[in-house]
Amino acid sequence: MSTVRAFSKGLKELRVHMSQNSPSSKGLREFIIKSYPGLKQANPGLPILIREASGVESRIIARFEFGRERKIVVDDLSQADVEQKFNALVSESK
């Protein structure tokens, strides 16, 4: 499954919360390093907010039209598992 693709217009914003150095955020950090450039290039108008804070729960929040939000927690997951959960999250916008 490829992460780098244009998302539907129903997806309005992505927010990523992670710790800068916590082992539980390692998979999410690797996912962001690998996927962010392609995601931003494929979706230039989509706000992708990345927030780092020590000791926070690793999570991705997607905001869809009409203010609907979905959150996934990705603590202690590998980069591949984070990608799989991310793809499931953003496909809900259809």
N, C-alpha and C positions, 0 to 999 in steps of 0.2 A: 504494500500500500504506500503510495507516495504522499508525503505531507505537502509538498510544494505544488499547490494548485490554487486557482481562484475559487473563493468561497461564494456562496449565494449572497444576494443583497440583503437577506434576512439577518445575517450576522453583522452586528454593528460595532463590536469592540471585543478585544481579547485582553485579559489581565493575567499576568503571571506573577505569583508570589513565591519567593524562594530564599533560602539562606545562602550567603556567599560561600561559606566553608563547611557547612554541616554535611556529613556523609549521607544523610537521608535525602538531600537535595541533589546529589551527584548526577543521577539520571536525568533530572530536569535541566540542570545546567548544560549537560552534554547535548540534550535535545535542542536547547535554545542556540547553542553555538553552531550546531549543524544545520538547523532548519530556519532560523530567523532571516538570514539574507534572502533566501528563496521565497519565503512567505511574504516578506515585505515587497519584493519585486513583483510577485504575482498579484498582490493586493495593496497597491500603493495608497489607497484612500482609507484603509482599515486601520484604526488606532490599535496598536499592539503595545501595551504598557507592561514594562518589566520592573518589578519592585523587589529589591533585595533588603533583607533585614535579618539580623542574627537570631537564630532560633525559631523562625516562623515555620508553619506548616507549608509544605510544598503543594501548591495547587494552581490550577488553571481555571479561570472564570470566563465564560463566554456570555456576552449580552446580545440578545436577539431583539428583533423589532417588538414593539409594544412593551418594552421594559422587562421582558422575560429573561431571567438569568439561570444558567446551569453551572455548577461547580464540580470539578473532579479533584480529588486529593491524590497526589502522586508521590507521597513519601516512600522512600526505600524501594523505588522501582528502577529498573534498568532503563537505558535510553530507548530501547526497542519497545518496552512496555509502555513508557510514557507516550511514544509516538502512536501506538495502537489506541490508547485511551483518548488521546487528543483527536485522532481521526474520528472516533465514535462521537465525541463531543461536538465537533463542528459539523458533522453530517446531520445532526438533529435540526439544523436550521432549514432544512428542505421541507 
